[in-house]
Amino acid sequence: MTIHDPDLQPVERPLAPPAESDAGGILTIDLAAIEANWKKLASMTLPVECAAVVKADAYGCGIESVTRKLAKAGCRTFFVADIFEARCVRAIAPDATIYLLNGVMPGSAAAFAEGSFRPVINSTTELAEWDAFVRAKKWHGGAALHVDTGMNRLGVPLEEAVALAPRIQSENHGITLLISHLACAEMTDHPMNDRQIRTFRELRILYRGIPSSLANSSGIFLGGTVFCDLVRPGVALYGANPTPTKQNPMRPVVELKGRIIQVRSVNRGDSVGYGAAWTAPRPSRIAIVAVGYADGFLRSAAAGKNKPPAQVVIAGRRCPVVGRVSMDLLAADVTDLGEGVARRDHLATLIGEGMSVDDLALGMGTISYEVLTSLGRRYHRVYRGL
């Protein structure tokens, strides 16, 4: 919302979260479950340190609230993507170690010293810029060195990492952590896992004495050879399944409900929604829910070629999403519930009541990461387990 001051200069002020009566949906986040998930992973990896990845607004769950909960639980190291997120964490956890996965953006080095943040260095060019800043400012806050062991996304190529290894013999080398990232950890039998683990193990020998980190959420479940000195779970903290081929070992965190604002009858042969993409095969009752793709309920939730539609839970039963999801609304077929079971102002459960975030992601043809990080700001938010 833009408010004009007396001098007619626009001032941006964030809108407060909507009250429950004003919102089309209610998002409940269980902070106690996030803490329990972190403690479970920390206990599995003892005596290795367990950090927490809280980037992307703590995967949509609220970076300030999640950081506060985990810091109180004993988490000492946090990973974020950028300076803004790092500042959010620092305001809550003044003594924490904070690593920025996206590294040093051009012109941003001074902000690292100001906030006592540590960049994850992703290239030798970035390392040279960082070294120049450190020498000029005589700052010794440290940085992580990211080595690419097969992801081919960010990270110093392996041969350059080998060439850099003698650097650690110098007194002020500045490397406080050696990291890499697993590309296929959720697929336990994928040959890439073994290749990356062996490559990183060999690299650690060259960087002996420097703490190292390889395991993400799914990586933790590959076993102790991946733990190194620090594990850095992300999505598993927020209730998504880090072991997709097995039962989810994590506690659910997010519950999402949308308000039914109309139930309407549709004749056989009539269509619903944009593009007339769904046609009623029988006389039907359709519940219109005040949640759409602007709230993170993706358009891909509709039925598609070789893909059944996503489902929502109404009156304890799963009901298919019909027609295209629009910006502010979705439609669900409630014909099988019986007359009057679904009514205006009732709540449809989009996540919860046995509908996991992974289930919803499957119905959308995506992954739980995208579902969580797309959760909109128009929901009334409720935090449990503060």
PLY file of the C-alpha trace (Angstrom):
ply
format ascii 1.0
element vertex 386
property float x
property float y
property float z
element edge 385
property int vertex1
property int vertex2
end_header
0.00 0.00 0.00
1.36 3.44 -0.95
0.66 6.31 1.46
1.58 9.89 0.55
3.24 12.11 3.14
2.60 15.85 3.43
5.28 16.54 0.81
3.54 14.14 -1.58
6.45 11.72 -1.44
5.23 8.11 -1.66
5.99 5.97 1.38
5.73 2.20 1.17
4.24 0.56 4.25
3.53 -3.16 4.46
-0.04 -4.24 4.98
-0.76 -6.08 8.21
-1.80 -9.73 7.83
-5.57 -10.02 7.39
-7.86 -10.92 10.25
-9.53 -14.32 10.05
-12.88 -12.78 9.15
-11.27 -10.84 6.27
-9.27 -13.70 4.76
-10.18 -16.27 2.15
-7.85 -18.79 3.75
-6.30 -19.69 7.09
-2.69 -20.85 7.22
-1.63 -22.54 10.45
2.06 -23.13 11.12
3.13 -25.43 13.94
6.42 -24.08 15.27
6.65 -26.89 17.83
6.63 -29.36 14.94
9.48 -27.45 13.25
11.46 -27.61 16.49
10.71 -31.33 16.84
11.83 -31.97 13.26
15.08 -30.10 13.84
15.74 -31.99 17.09
15.02 -35.30 15.36
17.56 -34.56 12.63
20.07 -33.22 15.17
19.77 -36.43 17.22
20.22 -38.57 14.11
23.48 -36.83 13.21
25.17 -36.47 16.60
27.88 -35.37 17.29
27.76 -33.46 14.01
26.32 -29.94 14.22
22.82 -29.52 12.77
22.21 -26.15 11.13
18.93 -24.88 9.64
18.14 -23.50 6.19
15.63 -20.65 6.58
15.82 -19.08 3.12
12.69 -18.09 1.18
10.99 -16.83 4.35
11.75 -20.17 6.02
10.13 -22.01 3.12
7.05 -19.84 3.44
6.64 -20.42 7.17
7.97 -17.06 8.40
11.69 -16.47 8.81
11.47 -14.47 12.05
9.17 -16.91 13.88
11.08 -19.99 12.70
14.49 -18.51 13.51
13.33 -17.53 16.99
12.02 -21.03 17.67
15.11 -22.83 16.39
17.56 -20.48 18.09
15.84 -21.16 21.41
16.04 -24.88 20.64
19.83 -24.61 20.28
20.44 -24.08 16.58
23.64 -22.04 16.17
24.09 -21.88 12.38
21.60 -20.67 9.77
21.73 -20.65 5.98
19.90 -18.02 3.94
19.99 -16.90 0.31
20.70 -13.17 0.49
21.46 -10.10 2.59
17.82 -9.27 3.35
17.22 -12.72 4.79
20.48 -12.57 6.72
19.41 -9.32 8.36
16.10 -10.89 9.38
17.95 -13.76 11.06
20.50 -11.50 12.72
17.74 -9.40 14.30
16.43 -12.55 16.01
19.67 -14.44 16.62
22.46 -11.92 17.34
25.10 -14.56 18.10
24.32 -17.05 15.32
26.62 -17.92 12.44
24.84 -16.95 9.22
25.92 -18.16 5.79
24.57 -16.65 2.55
24.24 -19.31 -0.12
24.09 -16.88 -3.05
27.46 -15.45 -2.07
28.67 -11.90 -2.56
26.73 -9.82 -5.04
28.71 -7.00 -6.69
28.92 -4.10 -4.27
27.48 -6.00 -1.31
30.68 -6.94 0.56
30.39 -4.12 3.09
27.02 -5.47 4.24
28.69 -8.74 5.25
31.05 -6.93 7.57
28.26 -4.75 8.92
26.07 -7.73 9.81
28.87 -10.20 10.55
27.60 -12.53 7.83
29.61 -15.18 6.01
29.33 -15.54 2.23
29.37 -18.87 0.47
31.96 -18.25 -2.25
30.81 -19.80 -5.52
33.58 -18.93 -8.00
37.22 -17.87 -8.10
36.11 -14.49 -9.47
33.94 -14.00 -6.43
36.76 -15.17 -4.19
39.13 -12.59 -5.68
36.59 -9.81 -5.08
36.03 -11.01 -1.53
39.77 -11.20 -0.83
40.24 -7.66 -2.10
37.51 -6.42 0.27
38.95 -8.35 3.23
42.44 -6.96 2.64
41.19 -3.40 2.22
39.00 -3.47 5.32
41.15 -5.86 7.38
38.04 -7.88 8.17
38.33 -11.51 9.23
34.77 -12.75 9.49
35.35 -15.81 7.33
33.59 -17.41 4.37
32.53 -20.81 3.07
34.01 -22.23 -0.10
31.47 -24.02 -2.30
32.91 -26.70 -4.55
30.86 -28.12 -7.41
31.00 -31.93 -7.22
28.42 -32.55 -9.94
25.41 -30.25 -9.57
26.75 -27.83 -12.24
24.87 -24.92 -10.76
27.01 -22.85 -8.41
30.41 -23.70 -6.99
34.11 -23.61 -7.79
35.03 -26.34 -10.32
36.84 -29.28 -8.80
40.17 -28.60 -10.48
40.16 -25.00 -9.24
39.29 -26.18 -5.72
42.31 -28.52 -5.81
44.52 -25.64 -6.93
43.19 -23.46 -4.10
43.87 -26.06 -1.39
47.39 -24.79 -0.48
45.69 -21.54 0.57
44.72 -23.10 3.91
48.39 -23.20 4.91
48.39 -19.42 5.27
47.51 -17.97 8.66
44.58 -15.82 7.51
43.14 -17.97 4.73
39.58 -17.02 5.71
37.87 -20.32 4.85
35.61 -21.38 7.72
33.59 -24.06 5.90
33.95 -26.28 2.83
30.61 -27.21 1.26
29.10 -28.95 -1.73
25.52 -29.82 -2.69
24.00 -33.19 -3.52
22.03 -33.28 -6.76
20.05 -36.50 -6.30
19.92 -37.21 -2.56
16.18 -37.92 -2.52
16.85 -40.84 -4.91
18.84 -43.06 -2.59
20.06 -45.46 -5.27
21.10 -42.84 -7.80
24.76 -43.34 -8.82
25.37 -39.58 -8.64
25.21 -39.78 -4.83
28.16 -42.15 -4.58
30.19 -40.12 -7.10
29.62 -36.87 -5.22
30.29 -38.40 -1.79
33.58 -39.95 -2.97
34.67 -36.75 -4.70
33.92 -34.63 -1.65
35.67 -37.10 0.66
38.84 -36.83 -1.44
38.59 -33.06 -1.45
38.22 -32.93 2.33
41.63 -34.55 2.64
43.17 -31.56 0.83
41.30 -29.19 3.16
42.07 -31.10 6.35
41.25 -29.01 9.42
38.49 -27.05 7.67
34.93 -28.00 8.76
32.87 -29.38 5.91
29.20 -29.82 4.97
27.51 -31.93 2.28
24.17 -33.25 3.57
20.91 -31.46 2.92
17.54 -32.81 4.17
17.52 -35.92 1.99
21.28 -36.30 2.28
20.96 -36.87 6.02
19.05 -40.08 5.26
21.88 -41.41 3.09
23.80 -42.18 6.29
26.85 -41.16 8.27
29.30 -40.99 5.36
27.50 -37.80 4.25
27.32 -36.05 7.62
30.84 -34.50 7.62
31.04 -31.76 10.28
27.72 -29.98 9.71
24.39 -30.95 8.17
22.05 -28.32 6.79
18.43 -29.51 6.55
15.89 -27.33 4.82
12.56 -28.67 3.53
12.42 -31.55 6.04
12.18 -29.02 8.87
8.90 -27.83 7.39
7.24 -31.25 7.20
7.95 -32.31 3.62
9.12 -35.86 3.04
12.91 -36.09 2.58
12.55 -39.80 1.72
9.93 -39.83 -1.07
9.94 -43.60 -1.56
9.29 -44.25 2.15
6.93 -43.06 4.85
7.54 -39.46 5.86
9.64 -39.42 9.07
8.92 -35.73 9.74
6.04 -34.17 11.63
3.57 -32.13 9.53
3.98 -28.40 10.00
1.51 -26.60 7.74
-2.28 -26.69 7.69
-4.13 -24.67 5.06
-7.88 -24.10 4.86
-9.86 -22.09 2.32
-13.28 -20.56 2.84
-16.17 -21.78 0.71
-17.96 -18.66 -0.53
-20.57 -20.32 -2.75
-21.97 -23.73 -3.62
-23.68 -23.82 -6.99
-25.50 -26.35 -9.14
-24.15 -27.13 -12.59
-26.11 -28.97 -15.25
-24.72 -31.95 -17.09
-22.76 -30.62 -20.07
-22.10 -27.19 -18.54
-18.51 -26.04 -18.12
-16.73 -24.53 -15.12
-14.02 -21.87 -15.15
-11.80 -20.19 -17.71
-11.40 -21.85 -21.07
-14.34 -24.19 -20.39
-11.64 -26.71 -19.50
-13.96 -28.96 -17.45
-17.44 -30.07 -18.38
-19.81 -31.62 -15.85
-20.42 -35.28 -16.77
-23.57 -35.30 -14.61
-25.70 -32.80 -12.69
-23.17 -31.52 -10.16
-22.65 -29.32 -7.15
-19.53 -27.18 -7.18
-17.99 -25.48 -4.14
-16.17 -22.22 -4.90
-13.25 -21.66 -2.50
-11.65 -18.24 -1.96
-8.10 -19.40 -2.70
-6.36 -19.17 -6.07
-2.99 -19.03 -7.73
-2.33 -15.59 -6.20
-2.34 -17.44 -2.88
-0.01 -20.19 -4.08
-2.63 -22.74 -5.13
-1.11 -23.28 -8.55
-3.03 -23.36 -11.85
-1.45 -26.74 -12.47
-3.75 -28.18 -9.77
-6.40 -28.68 -12.47
-6.57 -31.94 -14.37
-4.17 -32.16 -17.29
-2.96 -34.58 -19.87
-2.05 -37.80 -18.06
-2.50 -36.05 -14.70
-5.51 -36.27 -12.38
-6.55 -33.08 -10.59
-5.45 -32.04 -7.13
-7.93 -32.68 -4.33
-9.18 -30.77 -1.32
-10.83 -32.17 1.81
-14.40 -31.07 2.54
-16.48 -32.61 5.34
-13.78 -35.26 5.77
-13.79 -36.44 2.15
-11.44 -35.73 -0.71
-13.03 -33.76 -3.54
-11.38 -33.12 -6.92
-10.51 -29.63 -8.12
-12.43 -29.00 -11.35
-11.80 -26.41 -14.04
-8.85 -24.07 -14.10
-7.71 -22.47 -10.87
-8.11 -18.71 -11.22
-6.29 -15.89 -9.46
-8.52 -15.78 -6.38
-10.74 -18.88 -6.62
-10.79 -22.61 -7.11
-13.70 -24.96 -7.71
-14.19 -28.41 -6.18
-16.75 -31.05 -7.11
-18.80 -31.81 -3.96
-21.60 -33.75 -5.66
-20.80 -36.96 -3.80
-21.04 -35.29 -0.38
-24.80 -35.07 -0.46
-27.11 -32.09 -0.47
-26.21 -29.36 2.04
-23.04 -30.99 3.40
-20.80 -28.32 1.88
-22.12 -24.84 2.58
-21.12 -21.21 2.32
-18.57 -20.20 5.00
-17.49 -23.80 5.61
-13.76 -24.45 5.28
-12.12 -26.69 2.73
-8.82 -28.22 3.82
-6.09 -27.79 1.20
-3.26 -29.11 3.38
-4.07 -31.20 6.44
-6.56 -33.92 7.45
-4.40 -36.50 5.74
-3.68 -34.28 2.73
0.06 -33.69 3.11
2.03 -30.94 1.43
3.58 -33.70 -0.70
0.13 -34.94 -1.70
-0.88 -31.47 -2.81
2.39 -31.05 -4.69
1.76 -34.32 -6.53
-1.70 -33.11 -7.52
-0.14 -29.92 -8.85
2.56 -31.75 -10.77
5.28 -30.06 -8.74
7.28 -30.52 -5.52
6.64 -29.60 -1.89
9.33 -26.89 -2.07
7.28 -24.91 -4.59
4.05 -25.39 -2.67
5.55 -24.16 0.60
7.41 -21.20 -0.85
4.34 -20.11 -2.83
2.09 -19.73 0.21
0.51 -16.33 -0.21
0.37 -13.31 2.06
-3.41 -13.00 1.92
-3.96 -15.84 4.38
-4.78 -15.22 8.00
-1.75 -16.76 9.73
-1.92 -18.69 12.98
1.26 -19.79 14.76
1.07 -22.68 17.21
3.77 -23.80 19.62
5.29 -20.34 20.08
0 1
1 2
2 3
3 4
4 5
5 6
6 7
7 8
8 9
9 10
10 11
11 12
12 13
13 14
14 15
15 16
16 17
17 18
18 19
19 20
20 21
21 22
22 23
23 24
24 25
25 26
26 27
27 28
28 29
29 30
30 31
31 32
32 33
33 34
34 35
35 36
36 37
37 38
38 39
39 40
40 41
41 42
42 43
43 44
44 45
45 46
46 47
47 48
48 49
49 50
50 51
51 52
52 53
53 54
54 55
55 56
56 57
57 58
58 59
59 60
60 61
61 62
62 63
63 64
64 65
65 66
66 67
67 68
68 69
69 70
70 71
71 72
72 73
73 74
74 75
75 76
76 77
77 78
78 79
79 80
80 81
81 82
82 83
83 84
84 85
85 86
86 87
87 88
88 89
89 90
90 91
91 92
92 93
93 94
94 95
95 96
96 97
97 98
98 99
99 100
100 101
101 102
102 103
103 104
104 105
105 106
106 107
107 108
108 109
109 110
110 111
111 112
112 113
113 114
114 115
115 116
116 117
117 118
118 119
119 120
120 121
121 122
122 123
123 124
124 125
125 126
126 127
127 128
128 129
129 130
130 131
131 132
132 133
133 134
134 135
135 136
136 137
137 138
138 139
139 140
140 141
141 142
142 143
143 144
144 145
145 146
146 147
147 148
148 149
149 150
150 151
151 152
152 153
153 154
154 155
155 156
156 157
157 158
158 159
159 160
160 161
161 162
162 163
163 164
164 165
165 166
166 167
167 168
168 169
169 170
170 171
171 172
172 173
173 174
174 175
175 176
176 177
177 178
178 179
179 180
180 181
181 182
182 183
183 184
184 185
185 186
186 187
187 188
188 189
189 190
190 191
191 192
192 193
193 194
194 195
195 196
196 197
197 198
198 199
199 200
200 201
201 202
202 203
203 204
204 205
205 206
206 207
207 208
208 209
209 210
210 211
211 212
212 213
213 214
214 215
215 216
216 217
217 218
218 219
219 220
220 221
221 222
222 223
223 224
224 225
225 226
226 227
227 228
228 229
229 230
230 231
231 232
232 233
233 234
234 235
235 236
236 237
237 238
238 239
239 240
240 241
241 242
242 243
243 244
244 245
245 246
246 247
247 248
248 249
249 250
250 251
251 252
252 253
253 254
254 255
255 256
256 257
257 258
258 259
259 260
260 261
261 262
262 263
263 264
264 265
265 266
266 267
267 268
268 269
269 270
270 271
271 272
272 273
273 274
274 275
275 276
276 277
277 278
278 279
279 280
280 281
281 282
282 283
283 284
284 285
285 286
286 287
287 288
288 289
289 290
290 291
291 292
292 293
293 294
294 295
295 296
296 297
297 298
298 299
299 300
300 301
301 302
302 303
303 304
304 305
305 306
306 307
307 308
308 309
309 310
310 311
311 312
312 313
313 314
314 315
315 316
316 317
317 318
318 319
319 320
320 321
321 322
322 323
323 324
324 325
325 326
326 327
327 328
328 329
329 330
330 331
331 332
332 333
333 334
334 335
335 336
336 337
337 338
338 339
339 340
340 341
341 342
342 343
343 344
344 345
345 346
346 347
347 348
348 349
349 350
350 351
351 352
352 353
353 354
354 355
355 356
356 357
357 358
358 359
359 360
360 361
361 362
362 363
363 364
364 365
365 366
366 367
367 368
368 369
369 370
370 371
371 372
372 373
373 374
374 375
375 376
376 377
377 378
378 379
379 380
380 381
381 382
382 383
383 384
384 385
